[in-house]
């Protein structure tokens, strides 16, 4: 930081102005106390004076020049406190200068925080530069993200019940008026949105099923539905590569055209060779998808720390990031220092960290998960909480747990007779902010497409 001009990192004139106004106009302290902390003051003497003002205010509810002077003299932490205080009070400072000076101190404190982060990264590179590059990058990203998220505005996190209820009432009014953002994130499956009233920011949603139930397809369908409203989405694919994800998205978008009778491109045809007409239609679908704000990370063997670092990077690029999907839990690599720890505990810790990440980035995270093979040994193969593979604390930390179940997978002949082929039960086994129950969708397997053709479905 020595090579950085001093004017960039602090402004002693602004620090003097704030203190002078507080001493001359002590009734203005309430305007400052929630906006500035002692570390906003770079000058050590001024920082100590501000600490004394805060201590005096907290002790007696008011401040005065005499009390500040006496306390500084008793503590002996400021050399010649009388001269320093006189220097502050002799200069004329208009009260109107208070708010601009506060903003300057907040700005300078933010600059110093970023510069400290740069120094931490330099130290990290010197001391741990021989480690795996991705691990070092993850730590550096964490340092930068924490620095940019630091609350340099001095705002108090504590909120009165009145403040909280005001926000709740505004939400109530907006829901009554039909305001779009009054609910959570709609995934444009009416029965799903009806059960959840939209996925909530900061929530961790577990989407679990046995293989071949369609959980990846369902997650991708939801991502595309969200992205079509110009809401950025992020997909971590720890199993399939980016081209496989892309092909699935394209294929699912062929289905609406087939359903309307416009044209048909089967999965087999898409994977081989299309006719001129089919190719022209496919180009149309590609052109519609090109602009969707979807980011795909398909690196295998990611640790939770690496997922966090990459998600923070995408969040920085897209501040209005609306949804993250991680496919899937059991493929997340445990941390290097996990040693011989119980795998169930490790999984529980990963889930907790991902829920913390949802809160940190202020987005819902859908985490896909496998289920135990014990499902196959039961007559009734509908999933239950106990079927969550390596469950650990999954149920405890998840805000919602959703299972997918297809009866036609286990009883194809019976499903054909009963006309239930392709019907998928979406089982809401847990919702902190909503009902539990089951709704049904239809899965068009050839197109990896879910459709909502059932209405008036009500949870329990």
N, C-alpha and C positions, 0 to 999 in steps of 0.2 A: 504493500500500500504506500510505501515511501515515495514511489515515483508518480503517484496520483496527486494532482494539484489539490491543495488544501480546500480551495473554494468548492471543489466538487463534493467533498465528504462532510463538510460542516459549515455553518454560518453563525459565527459568534454574535453578530449583530442581531440576528433573529432570536437567538437564545437570550440576549440581554433584554430585548423588547418584551418577550413573554414574562420574564421575571419582574421587570419594572412595572408592567401593568398589574401583575398579581399583587405586588407590594403596595402600589398606589391605589388600586381598586380591588381590595380583597374580596368584594362581593362577586367578582367575576371568576372566582376559583372553580365554581361548579361547571363552568364552560370548558375548563381545561383538564380537570382531573381525570375524565374518562377518555381523553384524547392523547395525553402525553404521559409517558413513563420516564423515570429518571434516565434510562439509557438513550432517550431521545436527545439528551444534552451531551455534547462532546466535551466541552470544557469541564474539567474536574470540579472546579469551584462552583460553577453554575449548577452542575449535577447535584452537588451536595446541598446547595441552597434549595433546589427544588425538592429534594428528599426531605429537607427540614420543613418546607411548606406543607408537604403531604402529611408528615408526621404530626405537625401542629394542628392541621385541619382535622385529621382523624381523631386526635385526642380531645379537642375542645369544640370542634365544629366551626371554628373561625381562625383567621390568621391576623397577625399584626406585625409591624416593623420591629417593635421592641421585643416581642417574643422570639422572632426569628434571630435577631441579633444576640440575645442572651443565650439561646440554645447553641448557636454557632461558636460563641466565645467559650462556653462550658466544654463543648466537645473538642475544640481545638483542631478541627479538621480543615478549616479554611484560614489561611494566614491573613491577618489584618482584616477580619470580617467587616469592621466598621467602614474601612476604605472601599471595600468591594461593594457593600450595600449602598453607600453614598454615591458611588459611581453609577449604580443602576438607577437611583432615584433622581439624581440631578438633571439628567437629560430628559427633555420633554418627549413623551411618547403618547400618541393619540390612542384611545381605546379601540378605534377602528382598525388599528394595526394588529390586533390580537389574532384574529382568525387567519389572515395571510401568513403571519409568523408561525403559527401552529402548523400550517400546511408545509412551510419550508422545512421545519424540524422533522416532520414525518417523512418528507421526501429524502432529506439527507440521511436519516436513519435507515431508510430502505437501501440507499446506495451503499452505506457501510456494511449492511447485512450481506449484500451481494458480493462486495469485495472480500469479506470474511470467508464467504463460500469459495471464492476463487483461491484464496490462500489454503483452505482445507483441501481442495482438490490438488493443488501443487504438492502439499505434504503427502497426500495419498499416493500420488504418482511416484514420489521419491521413495517412500517406505514400502509400498506394495506393488510397485510397477512390474515385478517379476511374476505376479499372479496371472491367472487366466484373464485375458483382456476383457472378456464379456463381464466378468465379476467386478473388475475395476470400473468399467463403464457404468454398471448398475449402481455402484456406490456413489460415483460422481453424479449420476442423474438424480439420485436420492438427495444428495447435498443441495444441488441446484433447486430441485423442486421445493424442498423445505424452506430454502431461502426466499423463494418467490411467493410462498404461501404464508410467510411470517406476518403476523398482524402488527404492522408498523403504524397503523392508524390509532392504536391505543384503545380501540373499541372494547367495551366490556362484554364478555361472553354471557354473563349472567343477565337473565331477562325476567322481568316481573310477570306475574300471571296476567296482568292487564295487557302487556305487549303480546303475550302468547295468544290470549283470547281474541285480541284484535285481528291477528293474522288468521285465526281459525274462522272468525266471523266473515272476513273478506272472502276466504275460500268458500264458505257456505253460500254467500251471495253470488259468487261467480258460478258455482255449480248450478244454482237456481236459474241463473241467466243463460246457462249453456255455454259459458266461456270455455274454449278448447283446452287451455292449459290449467284449468281448475282441477283436473283429475291427474292421474299418473300418466305414464307413457302408454298410449294406445298401440296395440300390435295389429289392429284391424281384423281380428277375429271376434265378431260380436259376442259369442258365448264366452270367450276368454276374457275380453274386456269387461263383460258383465260380472264375472266372478271377482275380478281384481280391481275394477274401476281404474285400470291402468297400472303398470308396474311403477312403483314409487322410487324416487331418487334415494340413493344410499342403501337400497335393499339388495340382499343377496338371494337370488332365486335358484334353487336346485331343481334341475330338470333331469329326472332319472328314469331309466328303463333298461330292460334286457336288450341285447343286440338285436338289430333288425326291426325294432319297433318304430323307428323313424325319428328319433330324437334330434339327430343332426339336421335332417330335412326340415323338421318343425322349427328349429332354431333359425335356420337360414331363411325360411319363409317369413318369420317374424322380423328378421333384420331387414329384408328387402321391403317389407310393408312399412317399416319405420323410415328407412332411407328414402323411399319415394316421397316422403313429406319434407325432404331436404334436411333431415336430422342425421348428423354424422353417427356412424356405428363402427365398432371395432370388433374384429373376429380374431381370436387366438385359436388356430387349428393345430393341435399337437399330434394329430393322426394323419389327416389328409393334406396333400400339398395344395398350393394356391390354385393350380389349374383344375384339380378335382372340385374344389369349392366353386370356381368360376363356372365349370360345366354344369354343376348341379343348379346353380342360380339360373343359367340360361335355359336349361331344360324345363325348370319349373315355370318359366315365363312363356313357354310354348303352349302350355295347357289352356289358358284362357282363349287363345285363338282356335284351338281344336274344339273347345266347348261351344264356341259361337258358330262353329262350322266354317270359319274363314279358311283355314288350312290345317294340315296335320303333319307334324314331324315327329316320328317316334324316336325313342332313345336309341334304338338300333340304327336308324337312318342317320341320326346326328353323329353317331360314332363311326359311320362308314363314309358314304358319299351322298350328297344331296343333289336333287335335280336343280335345274336353273331356277325354277319357280320357288322351290323350297329354300335355296340359297338366298334369293332375294328377300324372302320372308324372314329368314334367320338374321340377315343384315339389319332388318328393321328392328328386331328384338335387341340386337347388340347396340344399336344406336340409342334405344330407349334406356339401356342399362349403363351406358358409358358414364353418364353424369352423376350416377348415384354416389353419395359420399360414404363409401364403405372402404375401410382399411382392413387388409388381411395380413396377419403375421402367421406364417406356417412353419416356423422353426420348431423342431422336435427337441425334447429334453430340456425345456425351459424350467428354471426354478421359479418359485414364487417371487423372489426378489427381482428376477429378470422380467417377469410379467409386470410387476409393479413399475419398474423403470421404463419399460416400453409403453405401458399405458399412460404414464405421466407425460412422456414425449408426445404421444398422439393428442392427449388432452391439451397440451400447450399449443399444438398446431391447430386444434379444433376446440376452442373453449366451450362451444355449445354441444360437445359430445353427448349423445343421448342414450347410448346402449353399448354394453360390452358383453360379448359371448365368449366363453372359454370351453373348448371341446378337446379333452375332457379331464375331470379331476384326477383320475388314476394315472394319467400320463404326465402329470406335473412332477418334475424331478425333485426329490427331497434335498434339503440343504446339505452342503458338504460335511458340516459338523454334526449331522444327525447321529452318526456313530451307530451303536447297537440299540438305539431307542425303539420302543414299540411302534410298529407301523401305524397302528390305529391312532396313537397319540400324534404322530407326525401328520397324518391326514387331517385330524382335528385342528391342528395348528395352522395348516395350509388354509383350511376353510375360514378360520378366524381371521387370518391375514387378508384374505380376499374380501371378507365382509368389511374389514377396516378400509380396504382400498375403495370399495364402493362408497363408503362415507367420505373418504378423503377427496375423491374425484366428483362426488355428488351425482352419481349415475347409478341406475340399476345394473347389476351384473347377473347374467344368466350363466350358471355353472352346470355343465352337463356332467352326469355321473352314471357309472355302471351300477347294476344291482347284483347281489349275491346269487350264486348258482342254486342256492337253497330254494329259490322260487320254483325251479323245475321239479322239485321233489314233492310239491304239494298238489292236491287235486285242484284247489282254487288257486290259480297262478296270478291273480291280481296282486300287484305289489303292496307291501306294507312298509311302515317305517323301519322295521327290523331288517328289511331286505337291502337297505342302503349298504353298499359294499364298503368294508373297512369303516363302518359308520362313525366311530369315535364320537366327536362332538358335532357332526354334520347337522343333526336335527336341532341341537341346541343353538348353533350359531346362525342357521338359515332363517331368513324372514319368511320364506315360502318354500314348500316342498311340493313339487308336481311330478306325478308319475304318468307314464304312457303305457297303455295296455291294449293289445289287439287280440281279440279272441280267435280271429281267423288264422293267426299264426300257429296256435296250438290245436285248433279244431277246424281245419280248412273245409272238410266235407260238411260238417254241421253248419258252418257259416254260409256255405253255398246253398244249402237247403233252406236256411232261415233268411237268406238275403242280407246277411250282415257282413259280407266281404268288404274289407277296407275300412270298416268302422273302428275308430280309435277312441278309447275312453281316456279322457284327460282328467286324472284324479288329483284334486287339490287336497292333499293330505294335511297340509299345514298352511295357515296364513295368519300372520300376526295382525294384519289390518283388513281381514275379510273373512268370508265364510269358507268352510270346507265343503266338499261335495264333488260331483262328477258331471262333466259335460262331454258331449261327443262331437267329433269331427270325422270327416272322411279323408282317407289317405289314398291318393292316386299314386301308387307305388312307381309306375313306369315313368312318371314325371316328377317324382319326389315332391309332390304338391299336396298340401292340406287344404281342404275347403270346408267352410262352415255352412252346412245345409240344414242344420237342425235349429229350430227356434224355440223360444220360451223354455229354455233349460234353466233350472233353478237349483242352486246349491243348498246344502243343508244348513 
